Amino acid sequence: MKDKKCSDFVFMPLKDGARGQAPRAKDGGPTRDRLPLVAELDTPAGMVSKEVRSKIVVVGSCGCGKTALIHRYVQSLFLETYTPTGFDTYNCQYSVSDTYKILMSIWDTSGDVGYDRVRPLSYSDGDLVIICFAIDKPESMEDVISKWYPEVKEQCPNVPVMLVGCKSDMRHEIKSMTSDKPRPTFVTYDQGLKTAKHIGALVYSETSAKTSQRSVNDVMEVAALSSAGSKNGCTFSASSGTTTTASNSSTGSSANSSTSSDSPNFRRQRSFSRRKGFTGMNEAKVQLRKEAAKSCVVM
């Protein structure tokens, strides 16, 4: 299946106050048990290299594709067998440039009702939340409105949110079904976009961890750039970004992945179609990079 076109990846305005904040201790000072959010390192060439640590929390109903999305990104592999998740943490590094790196901690959570009391602990110090639903399960999108968005806003009201529709390949599989079988109901793209606008999401995108690595990269890379940008008020483009050394802290497994970035970062941007009428992803990236250069320069 061909990768999704630009129209399947829509950016929306960032609401005022929707920015991640550095954790504070009870006495008002910075916490001491957490590594610095931004670290500056001296490179051999004499340039200053910056590292930003970001925490991305992924939530959604059981079986909606959260773990497959994360696993496809950090290890470039599709999980054929579904195994319910408790809580897992994946660590990976995203290089914006030779002198700027984002150290991501991606938290995979359980959507089971049995974890409702402990799951809120995962939101602590989060910089961005990805709410997932399955395109082939309309009830999982209903859960976005009735459960996940209210939970996220209660636990971390000032943290940006992305909405992601998983399993987009299921729409194409229906074409191979015989006519005598009942046709399943799918969430349409417009329905997903409407829901994203309703909850004030920064971005709406549809992905297929099974058939489209690029769609997964787009989501996770934009999440990395956005969560990092919210820490320092800067906007970064992904002109030469790569992902390296991904690991799963729960299983101890690791894989080296080097994936070219296809996605731009954004901040207070509107949708491609409404904003400037971009004809494709390349044009959008060029325009957003120009705007990023005006707002922040990484030395």
C-alpha positions as CSV (number, residue, x, y, z in Angstrom):
1,M,0.0,0.0,0.0
2,K,1.3,3.5,-0.8
3,D,2.0,5.9,1.9
4,K,-0.6,8.4,2.9
5,K,-0.8,11.7,1.1
6,C,-0.5,15.0,2.8
7,S,-4.2,15.3,3.3
8,D,-4.1,12.5,5.8
9,F,-1.9,14.5,8.1
10,V,-3.5,17.6,9.4
11,F,-2.1,20.3,11.7
12,M,-4.2,22.5,13.9
13,P,-3.8,25.6,16.0
14,L,-2.1,25.2,19.4
15,K,-4.3,26.3,22.2
16,D,-3.0,28.9,24.6
17,G,-1.2,27.4,27.5
18,A,-0.8,24.0,25.9
19,R,2.8,23.6,26.6
20,G,4.8,21.1,28.7
21,Q,6.2,22.5,31.9
22,A,9.3,21.5,33.7
23,P,8.5,19.6,36.9
24,R,8.9,21.5,40.1
25,A,9.6,20.4,43.7
26,K,7.2,21.2,46.5
27,D,9.5,24.1,47.7
28,G,9.2,25.7,44.2
29,G,12.6,24.7,43.0
30,P,13.5,22.2,40.3
31,T,13.3,18.5,41.1
32,R,16.6,16.9,41.9
33,D,15.8,13.3,41.0
34,R,15.4,13.9,37.3
35,L,18.0,14.7,34.6
36,P,18.1,18.2,33.2
37,L,15.5,18.9,30.5
38,V,18.1,20.5,28.3
39,A,21.8,19.6,28.4
40,E,24.6,21.4,26.5
41,L,27.6,19.3,25.5
42,D,30.9,20.4,23.9
43,T,31.5,18.7,20.6
44,P,35.0,18.0,19.1
45,A,34.5,20.8,16.6
46,G,33.9,23.3,19.3
47,M,30.2,23.6,18.7
48,V,27.6,23.3,21.5
49,S,25.5,20.2,21.3
50,K,22.1,20.3,22.9
51,E,20.0,17.4,24.2
52,V,16.4,17.7,25.2
53,R,14.6,15.0,27.2
54,S,10.9,14.5,26.5
55,K,8.3,12.2,27.8
56,I,5.5,11.0,25.4
57,V,2.5,9.1,26.8
58,V,0.5,6.9,24.5
59,V,-3.1,6.0,25.6
60,G,-6.2,4.5,24.0
61,S,-8.6,1.5,24.2
62,C,-7.4,-2.1,24.4
63,G,-6.2,-3.5,21.1
64,C,-6.4,-0.2,19.2
65,G,-2.8,-0.4,18.0
66,K,-0.8,1.6,20.5
67,T,2.0,-1.0,21.0
68,A,2.2,-1.8,17.3
69,L,2.6,1.9,16.6
70,I,5.5,2.3,19.1
71,H,7.1,-1.0,18.2
72,R,7.1,-0.2,14.5
73,Y,8.8,3.1,15.1
74,V,11.5,2.1,17.6
75,Q,12.3,-1.3,16.0
76,S,10.9,-1.0,12.4
77,L,9.0,-4.2,12.9
78,F,5.3,-5.0,12.9
79,L,3.9,-7.1,15.8
80,E,1.9,-9.9,14.2
81,T,0.6,-11.2,17.5
82,Y,-1.5,-9.1,19.9
83,T,-0.3,-9.3,23.5
84,P,-2.1,-7.0,26.0
85,T,0.2,-4.4,27.5
86,G,0.6,-3.5,31.2
87,F,3.0,-0.6,31.2
88,D,6.1,-0.5,29.0
89,T,8.6,2.3,28.4
90,Y,10.7,2.7,25.2
91,N,13.7,4.9,25.0
92,C,15.1,6.3,21.8
93,Q,17.1,9.2,20.4
94,Y,15.9,11.5,17.6
95,S,18.6,13.6,16.0
96,V,17.3,16.9,14.7
97,S,20.7,17.9,13.5
98,D,24.4,17.2,14.3
99,T,24.1,19.5,17.3
100,Y,20.6,18.9,18.5
101,K,19.2,15.6,19.9
102,I,15.9,14.7,21.5
103,L,16.0,11.9,24.0
104,M,12.5,10.4,24.0
105,S,10.9,8.3,26.7
106,I,7.7,6.8,25.1
107,W,5.3,5.4,27.7
108,D,3.0,2.6,26.4
109,T,-0.1,2.3,28.7
110,S,-2.9,-0.2,29.1
111,G,-6.4,0.7,28.1
112,D,-7.9,-2.0,30.4
113,V,-10.4,-0.8,33.0
114,G,-8.4,-2.7,35.6
115,Y,-5.6,-0.2,35.2
116,D,-7.8,2.9,35.5
117,R,-6.6,3.7,39.0
118,V,-2.8,3.3,38.3
119,R,-2.7,4.6,34.7
120,P,-2.9,8.3,35.9
121,L,0.6,7.8,37.3
122,S,2.0,7.6,33.8
123,Y,1.0,11.2,33.0
124,S,3.4,12.6,35.6
125,D,5.9,15.0,33.9
126,G,4.6,14.2,30.5
127,D,5.4,16.6,27.7
128,L,2.9,15.3,25.1
129,V,0.1,12.7,25.0
130,I,-0.9,10.7,21.9
131,I,-4.5,9.4,22.0
132,C,-5.0,6.4,19.7
133,F,-8.1,4.7,18.4
134,A,-8.6,1.9,15.9
135,I,-10.2,2.9,12.5
136,D,-11.9,-0.5,12.3
137,K,-13.5,-0.1,15.8
138,P,-15.8,2.9,15.9
139,E,-16.4,2.3,19.6
140,S,-12.7,3.0,20.3
141,M,-13.1,6.5,18.8
142,E,-16.2,7.0,21.0
143,D,-13.9,6.2,23.9
144,V,-11.7,9.1,22.9
145,I,-14.6,11.5,23.7
146,S,-16.1,9.7,26.7
147,K,-12.9,8.5,28.5
148,W,-9.5,9.3,27.1
149,Y,-9.7,13.0,26.5
150,P,-11.4,13.7,29.9
151,E,-8.7,11.6,31.6
152,V,-5.9,13.4,29.9
153,K,-7.3,16.9,30.6
154,E,-7.8,16.0,34.3
155,Q,-4.3,14.6,34.8
156,C,-2.3,17.0,32.6
157,P,-4.5,19.9,31.4
158,N,-1.6,21.9,29.9
159,V,0.0,19.1,27.9
160,P,-0.5,19.1,24.1
161,V,-2.5,16.2,22.6
162,M,-2.2,14.4,19.3
163,L,-5.0,12.2,17.9
164,V,-4.0,9.1,15.9
165,G,-6.2,6.7,14.0
166,C,-4.4,3.3,13.8
167,K,-5.0,0.4,11.4
168,S,-5.8,2.4,8.3
169,D,-4.9,-0.6,6.2
170,M,-8.2,-2.2,7.3
171,R,-10.1,0.1,4.9
172,H,-8.3,-1.5,2.0
173,E,-8.7,-5.0,3.2
174,I,-12.5,-4.6,2.9
175,K,-12.1,-4.5,-0.9
176,S,-11.0,-8.1,-0.9
177,M,-14.0,-9.3,1.1
178,T,-16.8,-11.2,-0.8
179,S,-20.0,-9.5,-1.3
180,D,-22.0,-12.0,0.7
181,K,-20.3,-11.1,3.9
182,P,-21.6,-8.2,6.0
183,R,-19.5,-5.1,5.6
184,P,-17.8,-3.8,8.8
185,T,-18.2,-0.2,9.8
186,F,-15.1,2.0,9.8
187,V,-14.3,5.4,11.1
188,T,-14.0,7.8,8.2
189,Y,-11.2,10.3,7.9
190,D,-13.6,13.2,8.3
191,Q,-15.0,11.7,11.5
192,G,-11.5,11.4,12.9
193,L,-10.7,15.0,11.9
194,K,-13.9,16.2,13.5
195,T,-13.1,14.4,16.7
196,A,-9.6,15.9,16.7
197,K,-11.0,19.4,16.3
198,H,-13.6,18.7,19.1
199,I,-10.9,17.8,21.6
200,G,-8.5,20.6,20.5
201,A,-5.8,18.2,19.3
202,L,-2.6,19.6,17.8
203,V,-2.7,17.2,14.9
204,Y,-4.7,14.3,13.5
205,S,-3.1,11.5,11.5
206,E,-4.0,8.0,10.3
207,T,-1.3,5.3,10.4
208,S,-0.8,1.7,9.5
209,A,1.9,0.0,11.6
210,K,1.4,-3.1,9.3
211,T,1.9,-1.5,5.9
212,S,3.3,2.0,6.2
213,Q,6.5,2.7,8.1
214,R,6.4,6.3,6.9
215,S,3.0,7.0,8.4
216,V,4.4,5.8,11.8
217,N,7.5,7.9,11.4
218,D,5.5,11.0,10.7
219,V,3.5,10.6,13.9
220,M,6.3,9.8,16.2
221,E,8.8,12.3,14.8
222,V,6.3,15.1,14.9
223,A,5.5,14.1,18.5
224,A,9.2,14.2,19.4
225,L,9.8,17.6,17.8
226,S,6.6,19.1,19.3
227,S,7.3,17.8,22.8
228,A,10.8,19.2,22.7
229,G,9.7,22.5,21.2
230,S,7.2,23.0,23.9
231,K,10.0,22.9,26.5
232,N,11.9,25.9,25.1
233,G,9.4,27.7,23.0
234,C,11.3,26.9,19.7
235,T,10.2,25.3,16.5
236,F,12.5,22.8,14.8
237,S,12.4,21.3,11.3
238,A,13.2,17.7,10.7
239,S,15.5,18.2,7.7
240,S,18.0,15.5,8.5
241,G,16.5,13.8,11.6
242,T,17.3,10.2,12.4
243,T,16.3,7.8,15.1
244,T,18.9,5.7,16.7
245,T,19.4,3.1,19.5
246,A,15.9,2.3,20.5
247,S,15.3,0.1,23.6
248,N,12.5,-1.3,25.6
249,S,13.1,-0.9,29.3
250,S,10.6,-3.6,30.3
251,T,11.9,-6.4,28.1
252,G,15.5,-5.3,27.8
253,S,15.5,-5.7,24.1
254,S,17.1,-3.2,21.8
255,A,17.5,-2.4,18.1
256,N,19.4,0.1,16.1
257,S,17.2,2.0,13.7
258,S,18.2,4.8,11.3
259,T,15.2,6.2,9.6
260,S,15.2,9.4,7.5
261,S,12.7,12.0,8.7
262,D,9.7,12.8,6.6
263,S,7.9,15.0,9.0
264,P,8.2,18.7,9.9
265,N,7.7,20.2,13.3
266,F,5.0,22.6,13.9
267,R,3.8,25.2,16.4
268,R,0.6,27.2,16.0
269,Q,0.2,25.9,12.5
270,R,-3.1,25.3,10.7
271,S,-4.0,22.4,8.5
272,F,-2.1,22.0,5.2
273,S,-5.3,22.4,3.2
274,R,-6.7,25.4,5.0
275,R,-3.5,27.2,5.9
276,K,-1.6,27.8,2.6
277,G,-3.0,25.2,0.3
278,F,0.1,23.0,0.3
279,T,0.1,20.6,-2.6
280,G,2.2,18.0,-0.8
281,M,4.4,17.1,2.1
282,N,7.6,18.4,0.5
283,E,6.1,21.9,0.0
284,A,4.8,21.9,3.5
285,K,8.2,21.0,4.9
286,V,9.9,23.8,3.0
287,Q,7.5,26.4,4.3
288,L,7.6,25.1,7.9
289,R,11.4,25.1,7.9
290,K,11.4,28.7,6.8
291,E,9.1,29.6,9.7
292,A,11.2,27.5,12.1
293,A,14.3,29.3,11.1
294,K,12.7,32.6,11.9
295,S,11.6,31.6,15.4
296,C,14.6,29.6,16.6
297,V,18.2,28.9,15.5
298,V,20.1,26.0,17.0
299,M,23.8,26.8,17.2
